[in-house]
Amino acid sequence: MKALPSESYAQTVQRNIGAETDMTMRTKSLEKLVTGRRNFLGGAAALGVGAGLSACATTSNDPATEISEITLRDQDLQFIATEETYTTDELIALNAINDDHVEYLKETGLTELGPDRIGAMDEAGINVQILSAHTPGVQDLAGQEGNDFAYRLNKMIADGPMTAYPGRYQAYATLPLQDPEASADELERAVREDGFVGAMTNGFIGSKFLDHQDFEPVLARAEALDVPIYLHPGYPPKEVFDIYYKIGRPGFEAEYQEHIFSGSGYGWHQEVLTQSLRLIMTGVFDRFPRLQIIVGHMGEGLPFYYERIVEDLGEPTEGYLNKPVGQYFKDNFWYTTSAFFQDELLHLLLKYISVDRVMFATDYPFADMKEGTDWFRAVDLPRETKEKIAFRNAEKLFGIQV
């Protein structure tokens, strides 16, 4: 319990009690959300409705030992949160499995883009959220229906929350990726007309990744517009799911556990890292050298595998690619902290990746905003480094100001 300047002992005690009470309330709130998530998934296990859920990995330190540090360090730090999710009733109707899933998605706060979300941002100290449609957006919807749906979602964000709360929301465009040419056009329209800052994709598009030649119009347009593409994970096609994630053990809660296994529990992170490597190894960045890609979840496992990837893939790709494999991760990728509030993972990422390429994110509402900002304020890094991650790098990449 550390006293502030000119603060009496009694005031110090009262302040710390208040902070501890506030943390207890936030902890209970987070536990309620996690419990609701588990109850929904357990009740809907027979239908495998874990789609779009994100695992929040946090430290297990006793909050009581961190109260003083959290409440005193870097309280004036500004934040741009770069992976924050929304949905609409129409999008839920497209992607939800059943009524329980609909209820769950609404309870998380995904559909709320008004005063409640703004209030939570204010409490957490988040200046700006960059919004993205809930996985998988509309990218599995083919034809004109998909094109029209993407346009409606993007216009809803631009004309709704971005207009109602100027400066508090930015957005990634939702793209109808079954139609790459239409996706390129919608990306350009959303950037030029509505001020969007890039696009988000969600894993496989059918049975293809973004490195497939079909999607070169989208990559070329993103490069020409000088906006990034955020690689969010998604669920694999059935043939991949069956090979990698099908368990089929008697008495096993198969659909529920297999979907989490293939999603937030493991598969999502491997899938994004695989897609990132495919973009490098198929020469995408040699053809589009200024293209910028964002990956979340503290690099989706890249820091752990970095040395093995660089060493083992270096020789086979020498002379085939314009640069060493590791250089693309430094020149063409950005990384966010979304849902992985762990000091050791952040320090490992910074061991291999420049601090100028790392950005703050929470993965709201699947992770708690206040928990994320409290964690980052307490991280033991120089103030200049923390400012870069918290908001300055995002200002540079997206051309926005807090």
URVEN-V383322 format. One record per residue. N is the residue number from 0. SS is DSSP state (A for helix, B for strand, O for the rest). PHI is phi in degrees with one decimal (NA if undefined). D_CENTER is the distance of its C-alpha to the mean C-alpha in Angstrom with 1 decimal. Layout:
n->N ss->SS phi->PHI d_center->D_CENTER
n->N ss->SS phi->PHI d_center->D_CENTER
This chain:
n->0 ss->O phi->NA d_center->35.0
n->1 ss->O phi->-108.9 d_center->35.4
n->2 ss->O phi->-79.4 d_center->37.2
n->3 ss->O phi->-79.8 d_center->36.2
n->4 ss->O phi->-55.2 d_center->39.0
n->5 ss->O phi->62.7 d_center->41.8
n->6 ss->O phi->-111.1 d_center->40.4
n->7 ss->O phi->-73.8 d_center->42.9
n->8 ss->A phi->-60.4 d_center->42.4
n->9 ss->A phi->-61.4 d_center->42.3
n->10 ss->A phi->-65.8 d_center->39.6
n->11 ss->A phi->-62.4 d_center->37.5
n->12 ss->A phi->-59.2 d_center->37.9
n->13 ss->A phi->-62.3 d_center->37.0
n->14 ss->A phi->-63.3 d_center->33.9
n->15 ss->A phi->-69.8 d_center->32.6
n->16 ss->A phi->-62.8 d_center->33.5
n->17 ss->A phi->-62.3 d_center->31.6
n->18 ss->A phi->-64.7 d_center->28.5
n->19 ss->A phi->-67.1 d_center->28.9
n->20 ss->A phi->-63.1 d_center->29.4
n->21 ss->A phi->-61.6 d_center->26.3
n->22 ss->A phi->-65.9 d_center->24.3
n->23 ss->A phi->-60.3 d_center->26.0
n->24 ss->A phi->-63.1 d_center->25.2
n->25 ss->A phi->-67.2 d_center->21.5
n->26 ss->A phi->-63.7 d_center->21.7
n->27 ss->A phi->-63.5 d_center->23.6
n->28 ss->A phi->-62.5 d_center->21.1
n->29 ss->A phi->-64.6 d_center->18.2
n->30 ss->A phi->-60.9 d_center->20.7
n->31 ss->A phi->-63.8 d_center->21.6
n->32 ss->A phi->-65.7 d_center->18.1
n->33 ss->A phi->-62.9 d_center->17.8
n->34 ss->A phi->-62.3 d_center->21.4
n->35 ss->A phi->-61.4 d_center->20.8
n->36 ss->A phi->-60.5 d_center->18.0
n->37 ss->A phi->-68.0 d_center->20.5
n->38 ss->A phi->-62.5 d_center->23.4
n->39 ss->A phi->-61.3 d_center->21.8
n->40 ss->A phi->-63.7 d_center->20.8
n->41 ss->A phi->-64.8 d_center->24.2
n->42 ss->A phi->-68.9 d_center->26.1
n->43 ss->O phi->-103.1 d_center->24.5
n->44 ss->A phi->-57.2 d_center->24.7
n->45 ss->A phi->-63.0 d_center->27.5
n->46 ss->A phi->-110.3 d_center->25.3
n->47 ss->O phi->60.2 d_center->22.1
n->48 ss->O phi->-103.7 d_center->19.7
n->49 ss->O phi->-80.1 d_center->16.6
n->50 ss->O phi->-60.4 d_center->14.7
n->51 ss->O phi->83.5 d_center->11.1
n->52 ss->O phi->-90.1 d_center->11.1
n->53 ss->O phi->-124.4 d_center->8.8
n->54 ss->O phi->-84.6 d_center->10.9
n->55 ss->O phi->-103.2 d_center->10.9
n->56 ss->B phi->-98.7 d_center->13.1
n->57 ss->B phi->-128.9 d_center->15.3
n->58 ss->O phi->-73.3 d_center->18.7
n->59 ss->O phi->-107.7 d_center->21.7
n->60 ss->O phi->-65.1 d_center->23.9
n->61 ss->O phi->-66.0 d_center->26.3
n->62 ss->A phi->-56.9 d_center->25.0
n->63 ss->A phi->-61.7 d_center->28.7
n->64 ss->A phi->-79.4 d_center->28.9
n->65 ss->A phi->-109.5 d_center->26.0
n->66 ss->A phi->-52.6 d_center->27.0
n->67 ss->A phi->-61.4 d_center->29.0
n->68 ss->A phi->-65.0 d_center->26.6
n->69 ss->A phi->-65.8 d_center->23.6
n->70 ss->A phi->-77.6 d_center->25.9
n->71 ss->A phi->-105.2 d_center->27.6
n->72 ss->O phi->-92.3 d_center->25.2
n->73 ss->O phi->53.3 d_center->23.5
n->74 ss->O phi->-67.8 d_center->23.6
n->75 ss->O phi->-90.1 d_center->23.8
n->76 ss->O phi->-66.5 d_center->20.6
n->77 ss->O phi->-93.8 d_center->18.6
n->78 ss->O phi->-137.7 d_center->14.8
n->79 ss->B phi->-110.9 d_center->12.5
n->80 ss->B phi->-94.3 d_center->9.1
n->81 ss->B phi->-102.3 d_center->6.9
n->82 ss->B phi->-142.9 d_center->3.7
n->83 ss->B phi->-130.5 d_center->6.4
n->84 ss->B phi->-104.5 d_center->7.9
n->85 ss->B phi->-137.7 d_center->11.6
n->86 ss->O phi->-148.7 d_center->14.4
n->87 ss->O phi->-133.2 d_center->18.1
n->88 ss->A phi->-59.3 d_center->21.2
n->89 ss->A phi->-67.2 d_center->21.8
n->90 ss->A phi->-70.6 d_center->18.5
n->91 ss->A phi->-60.5 d_center->18.9
n->92 ss->A phi->-60.9 d_center->22.4
n->93 ss->A phi->-71.9 d_center->21.3
n->94 ss->A phi->-110.2 d_center->18.8
n->95 ss->O phi->-71.5 d_center->19.9
n->96 ss->O phi->-83.7 d_center->22.3
n->97 ss->O phi->-155.7 d_center->24.8
n->98 ss->A phi->-64.0 d_center->25.7
n->99 ss->A phi->-63.6 d_center->24.1
n->100 ss->A phi->-66.0 d_center->20.7
n->101 ss->A phi->-57.7 d_center->21.3
n->102 ss->A phi->-62.5 d_center->22.3
n->103 ss->A phi->-60.2 d_center->19.3
n->104 ss->A phi->-61.4 d_center->16.8
n->105 ss->A phi->-73.5 d_center->18.9
n->106 ss->A phi->-67.0 d_center->19.4
n->107 ss->O phi->-68.5 d_center->15.7
n->108 ss->O phi->96.4 d_center->15.9
n->109 ss->O phi->-59.7 d_center->13.8
n->110 ss->O phi->-84.1 d_center->16.8
n->111 ss->O phi->-89.3 d_center->17.7
n->112 ss->O phi->-124.7 d_center->17.2
n->113 ss->O phi->-109.9 d_center->20.4
n->114 ss->A phi->-63.8 d_center->22.1
n->115 ss->A phi->-66.3 d_center->20.5
n->116 ss->A phi->-68.7 d_center->16.9
n->117 ss->A phi->-60.8 d_center->18.5
n->118 ss->A phi->-62.7 d_center->20.5
n->119 ss->A phi->-66.4 d_center->17.7
n->120 ss->A phi->-63.6 d_center->16.2
n->121 ss->A phi->-62.7 d_center->19.7
n->122 ss->A phi->-63.2 d_center->20.2
n->123 ss->A phi->-80.9 d_center->17.2
n->124 ss->O phi->83.2 d_center->18.3
n->125 ss->O phi->-91.7 d_center->15.3
n->126 ss->O phi->-79.1 d_center->16.9
n->127 ss->B phi->-138.6 d_center->14.3
n->128 ss->B phi->-109.6 d_center->11.2
n->129 ss->B phi->-100.3 d_center->9.7
n->130 ss->B phi->-87.6 d_center->9.6
n->131 ss->B phi->-143.6 d_center->8.7
n->132 ss->B phi->-70.1 d_center->10.9
n->133 ss->O phi->-61.5 d_center->10.4
n->134 ss->O phi->-53.1 d_center->10.6
n->135 ss->O phi->-97.3 d_center->12.9
n->136 ss->O phi->60.4 d_center->13.8
n->137 ss->O phi->-116.0 d_center->17.3
n->138 ss->O phi->-72.1 d_center->17.2
n->139 ss->O phi->-96.6 d_center->19.6
n->140 ss->O phi->-97.0 d_center->22.0
n->141 ss->O phi->-87.9 d_center->24.8
n->142 ss->A phi->72.5 d_center->27.3
n->143 ss->A phi->-62.9 d_center->27.9
n->144 ss->A phi->-60.0 d_center->26.4
n->145 ss->A phi->-66.2 d_center->22.9
n->146 ss->A phi->-61.4 d_center->23.6
n->147 ss->A phi->-67.6 d_center->24.8
n->148 ss->A phi->-63.4 d_center->22.0
n->149 ss->A phi->-59.2 d_center->19.4
n->150 ss->A phi->-61.0 d_center->21.7
n->151 ss->A phi->-62.2 d_center->22.2
n->152 ss->A phi->-63.0 d_center->18.5
n->153 ss->A phi->-63.6 d_center->18.1
n->154 ss->A phi->-68.2 d_center->21.4
n->155 ss->A phi->-60.3 d_center->20.7
n->156 ss->A phi->-68.1 d_center->17.8
n->157 ss->A phi->-66.7 d_center->20.0
n->158 ss->A phi->-85.7 d_center->23.1
n->159 ss->O phi->-97.0 d_center->21.8
n->160 ss->A phi->-62.7 d_center->19.4
n->161 ss->A phi->-65.8 d_center->19.2
n->162 ss->A phi->-83.0 d_center->23.0
n->163 ss->A phi->-69.7 d_center->23.6
n->164 ss->O phi->-127.7 d_center->21.6
n->165 ss->O phi->-56.9 d_center->22.1
n->166 ss->O phi->84.8 d_center->19.9
n->167 ss->O phi->-91.0 d_center->17.5
n->168 ss->B phi->-123.4 d_center->15.2
n->169 ss->B phi->-123.9 d_center->14.1
n->170 ss->B phi->-155.2 d_center->12.4
n->171 ss->O phi->-93.6 d_center->11.3
n->172 ss->B phi->-69.2 d_center->14.2
n->173 ss->B phi->-86.9 d_center->14.3
n->174 ss->O phi->-118.0 d_center->16.7
n->175 ss->O phi->-86.7 d_center->19.4
n->176 ss->O phi->-65.7 d_center->19.1
n->177 ss->O phi->-63.8 d_center->22.3
n->178 ss->O phi->-123.3 d_center->24.0
n->179 ss->A phi->-60.1 d_center->22.9
n->180 ss->A phi->-64.6 d_center->25.4
n->181 ss->A phi->-64.7 d_center->24.5
n->182 ss->A phi->-64.0 d_center->20.8
n->183 ss->A phi->-61.6 d_center->21.9
n->184 ss->A phi->-66.9 d_center->24.1
n->185 ss->A phi->-68.9 d_center->21.6
n->186 ss->A phi->-60.8 d_center->19.2
n->187 ss->A phi->-63.6 d_center->22.2
n->188 ss->A phi->-61.7 d_center->23.3
n->189 ss->A phi->-63.8 d_center->20.0
n->190 ss->A phi->-71.3 d_center->19.8
n->191 ss->A phi->-75.4 d_center->23.6
n->192 ss->A phi->-87.9 d_center->24.4
n->193 ss->A phi->-107.5 d_center->21.5
n->194 ss->O phi->77.5 d_center->20.0
n->195 ss->O phi->-65.9 d_center->16.5
n->196 ss->O phi->-106.2 d_center->14.7
n->197 ss->B phi->157.7 d_center->13.6
n->198 ss->B phi->-137.4 d_center->12.4
n->199 ss->B phi->-121.3 d_center->9.6
n->200 ss->B phi->-114.8 d_center->11.1
n->201 ss->B phi->-133.4 d_center->10.7
n->202 ss->O phi->68.9 d_center->12.7
n->203 ss->O phi->-58.0 d_center->16.4
n->204 ss->B phi->-108.8 d_center->18.3
n->205 ss->O phi->67.4 d_center->21.3
n->206 ss->O phi->-116.9 d_center->22.3
n->207 ss->B phi->-123.3 d_center->21.1
n->208 ss->O phi->-103.3 d_center->18.3
n->209 ss->O phi->-65.0 d_center->17.8
n->210 ss->O phi->-73.5 d_center->20.5
n->211 ss->O phi->-64.2 d_center->23.1
n->212 ss->A phi->-59.6 d_center->25.6
n->213 ss->A phi->-58.8 d_center->25.1
n->214 ss->A phi->-99.3 d_center->21.9
n->215 ss->A phi->-60.5 d_center->23.5
n->216 ss->A phi->-59.4 d_center->24.1
n->217 ss->A phi->-69.9 d_center->20.4
n->218 ss->A phi->-64.4 d_center->19.9
n->219 ss->A phi->-63.9 d_center->23.2
n->220 ss->A phi->-69.3 d_center->22.4
n->221 ss->A phi->-61.3 d_center->19.0
n->222 ss->A phi->-63.9 d_center->21.1
n->223 ss->A phi->-64.0 d_center->23.9
n->224 ss->A phi->-80.9 d_center->21.9
n->225 ss->O phi->61.0 d_center->20.2
n->226 ss->O phi->-126.6 d_center->16.7
n->227 ss->B phi->-85.3 d_center->13.7
n->228 ss->B phi->-114.2 d_center->12.0
n->229 ss->B phi->-91.8 d_center->8.3
n->230 ss->B phi->-88.3 d_center->8.7
n->231 ss->B phi->-90.0 d_center->6.6
n->232 ss->O phi->-73.0 d_center->9.1
n->233 ss->O phi->-149.9 d_center->11.9
n->234 ss->O phi->-79.7 d_center->15.2
n->235 ss->O phi->-76.6 d_center->18.1
n->236 ss->O phi->-64.3 d_center->21.4
n->237 ss->A phi->-56.3 d_center->24.1
n->238 ss->A phi->-64.4 d_center->26.0
n->239 ss->A phi->-71.5 d_center->23.2
n->240 ss->A phi->-56.3 d_center->22.4
n->241 ss->A phi->-65.1 d_center->26.1
n->242 ss->A phi->-74.6 d_center->26.6
n->243 ss->A phi->-92.3 d_center->23.8
n->244 ss->O phi->-120.6 d_center->22.9
n->245 ss->O phi->-75.7 d_center->26.1
n->246 ss->O phi->-99.1 d_center->27.9
n->247 ss->O phi->64.9 d_center->30.9
n->248 ss->O phi->-95.4 d_center->32.5
n->249 ss->O phi->-56.8 d_center->35.0
n->250 ss->O phi->80.4 d_center->33.9
n->251 ss->O phi->-85.8 d_center->30.3
n->252 ss->O phi->-75.5 d_center->27.8
n->253 ss->A phi->-58.3 d_center->26.9
n->254 ss->A phi->-61.4 d_center->24.6
n->255 ss->A phi->-63.8 d_center->22.5
n->256 ss->A phi->-70.1 d_center->22.2
n->257 ss->A phi->-66.5 d_center->21.9
n->258 ss->A phi->-70.6 d_center->19.0
n->259 ss->A phi->-66.9 d_center->17.1
n->260 ss->A phi->-56.8 d_center->18.5
n->261 ss->A phi->-80.9 d_center->17.2
n->262 ss->O phi->-112.8 d_center->13.7
n->263 ss->O phi->-65.6 d_center->11.7
n->264 ss->O phi->-74.7 d_center->14.9
n->265 ss->O phi->-169.3 d_center->15.2
n->266 ss->A phi->-59.0 d_center->15.3
n->267 ss->A phi->-55.6 d_center->11.7
n->268 ss->A phi->-70.9 d_center->11.4
n->269 ss->A phi->-66.1 d_center->14.9
n->270 ss->A phi->-64.2 d_center->14.3
n->271 ss->A phi->-67.3 d_center->11.7
n->272 ss->A phi->-64.0 d_center->14.0
n->273 ss->A phi->-61.6 d_center->16.9
n->274 ss->A phi->-63.8 d_center->15.8
n->275 ss->A phi->-62.4 d_center->15.2
n->276 ss->A phi->-66.2 d_center->18.7
n->277 ss->A phi->-63.7 d_center->20.2
n->278 ss->A phi->-59.5 d_center->19.2
n->279 ss->A phi->-69.6 d_center->21.1
n->280 ss->A phi->-73.6 d_center->24.0
n->281 ss->O phi->-87.3 d_center->24.8
n->282 ss->O phi->81.3 d_center->25.3
n->283 ss->A phi->-56.7 d_center->22.7
n->284 ss->A phi->-80.6 d_center->22.4
n->285 ss->A phi->-77.3 d_center->26.1
n->286 ss->A phi->-80.0 d_center->26.5
n->287 ss->O phi->-128.8 d_center->23.8
n->288 ss->O phi->-65.3 d_center->23.8
n->289 ss->O phi->-95.9 d_center->22.0
n->290 ss->O phi->-65.3 d_center->19.0
n->291 ss->O phi->-117.8 d_center->15.7
n->292 ss->B phi->-121.6 d_center->12.6
n->293 ss->B phi->-110.6 d_center->9.2
n->294 ss->B phi->-124.7 d_center->7.5
n->295 ss->O phi->-100.4 d_center->4.9
n->296 ss->A phi->51.1 d_center->6.5
n->297 ss->A phi->56.4 d_center->9.4
n->298 ss->A phi->94.6 d_center->10.5
n->299 ss->O phi->52.6 d_center->10.4
n->300 ss->O phi->89.2 d_center->14.0
n->301 ss->A phi->-56.0 d_center->15.3
n->302 ss->A phi->-57.7 d_center->16.9
n->303 ss->A phi->-64.9 d_center->18.9
n->304 ss->A phi->-94.0 d_center->20.1
n->305 ss->A phi->-54.1 d_center->20.5
n->306 ss->A phi->-64.4 d_center->24.2
n->307 ss->A phi->-64.3 d_center->25.1
n->308 ss->A phi->-61.4 d_center->23.2
n->309 ss->A phi->-64.1 d_center->24.9
n->310 ss->A phi->-71.8 d_center->28.2
n->311 ss->A phi->-79.0 d_center->28.5
n->312 ss->A phi->-96.9 d_center->27.2
n->313 ss->A phi->-63.1 d_center->28.9
n->314 ss->A phi->-65.7 d_center->32.4
n->315 ss->A phi->-61.3 d_center->31.8
n->316 ss->A phi->-99.7 d_center->29.9
n->317 ss->B phi->-64.9 d_center->32.3
n->318 ss->O phi->84.6 d_center->34.2
n->319 ss->O phi->-96.7 d_center->31.9
n->320 ss->B phi->-107.0 d_center->29.0
n->321 ss->O phi->-72.9 d_center->29.6
n->322 ss->O phi->-135.7 d_center->27.8
n->323 ss->O phi->-62.7 d_center->27.2
n->324 ss->A phi->-53.0 d_center->24.1
n->325 ss->A phi->-61.1 d_center->22.6
n->326 ss->A phi->-67.9 d_center->23.2
n->327 ss->A phi->-65.3 d_center->20.7
n->328 ss->A phi->-65.3 d_center->17.9
n->329 ss->A phi->-91.7 d_center->19.3
n->330 ss->A phi->-98.9 d_center->20.1
n->331 ss->O phi->-121.4 d_center->17.6
n->332 ss->B phi->-126.0 d_center->14.2
n->333 ss->B phi->-124.3 d_center->11.8
n->334 ss->B phi->-135.7 d_center->9.5
n->335 ss->B phi->-119.6 d_center->7.1
n->336 ss->O phi->-89.1 d_center->7.9
n->337 ss->O phi->-48.6 d_center->5.0
n->338 ss->O phi->69.7 d_center->7.5
n->339 ss->B phi->-116.5 d_center->10.0
n->340 ss->B phi->-91.0 d_center->12.5
n->341 ss->O phi->-129.7 d_center->15.3
n->342 ss->A phi->-56.4 d_center->17.7
n->343 ss->A phi->-64.5 d_center->19.0
n->344 ss->A phi->-72.1 d_center->15.7
n->345 ss->A phi->-63.2 d_center->15.1
n->346 ss->A phi->-65.2 d_center->18.8
n->347 ss->A phi->-67.7 d_center->18.7
n->348 ss->A phi->-60.0 d_center->16.0
n->349 ss->A phi->-71.3 d_center->18.2
n->350 ss->A phi->-65.8 d_center->21.2
n->351 ss->A phi->-111.5 d_center->20.3
n->352 ss->O phi->-118.3 d_center->18.0
n->353 ss->O phi->-59.8 d_center->19.3
n->354 ss->A phi->-59.6 d_center->18.0
n->355 ss->A phi->-71.8 d_center->18.1
n->356 ss->A phi->-117.5 d_center->15.0
n->357 ss->B phi->-114.7 d_center->12.6
n->358 ss->B phi->-131.9 d_center->10.5
n->359 ss->O phi->-76.5 d_center->9.6
n->360 ss->O phi->-156.9 d_center->6.5
n->361 ss->O phi->-112.9 d_center->7.1
n->362 ss->O phi->73.7 d_center->4.9
n->363 ss->O phi->-63.8 d_center->8.3
n->364 ss->O phi->-94.1 d_center->10.5
n->365 ss->O phi->-80.3 d_center->9.8
n->366 ss->O phi->-135.9 d_center->10.1
n->367 ss->O phi->-82.7 d_center->12.7
n->368 ss->A phi->-59.9 d_center->12.5
n->369 ss->A phi->-65.3 d_center->15.9
n->370 ss->A phi->-60.6 d_center->15.4
n->371 ss->A phi->-65.8 d_center->12.6
n->372 ss->A phi->-71.0 d_center->14.9
n->373 ss->A phi->-60.9 d_center->18.0
n->374 ss->A phi->-58.9 d_center->16.7
n->375 ss->A phi->-69.9 d_center->16.0
n->376 ss->A phi->-59.3 d_center->19.3
n->377 ss->A phi->-87.0 d_center->21.1
n->378 ss->O phi->-63.7 d_center->19.8
n->379 ss->O phi->-87.5 d_center->23.0
n->380 ss->O phi->-138.3 d_center->22.3
n->381 ss->O phi->-59.9 d_center->24.4
n->382 ss->A phi->-56.3 d_center->23.8
n->383 ss->A phi->-60.3 d_center->23.4
n->384 ss->A phi->-63.3 d_center->20.7
n->385 ss->A phi->-65.6 d_center->18.8
n->386 ss->A phi->-63.8 d_center->19.3
n->387 ss->A phi->-59.9 d_center->17.9
n->388 ss->A phi->-70.3 d_center->14.6
n->389 ss->A phi->-67.7 d_center->14.5
n->390 ss->A phi->-156.4 d_center->15.4
n->391 ss->A phi->-68.7 d_center->17.8
n->392 ss->A phi->-64.5 d_center->15.8
n->393 ss->A phi->-66.8 d_center->13.6
n->394 ss->A phi->-56.8 d_center->17.0
n->395 ss->A phi->-67.4 d_center->18.4
n->396 ss->A phi->-65.9 d_center->15.8
n->397 ss->A phi->-95.9 d_center->15.5
n->398 ss->O phi->68.3 d_center->19.1
n->399 ss->O phi->-123.0 d_center->18.5
n->400 ss->O phi->-129.2 d_center->20.1
n->401 ss->O phi->-81.6 d_center->19.4
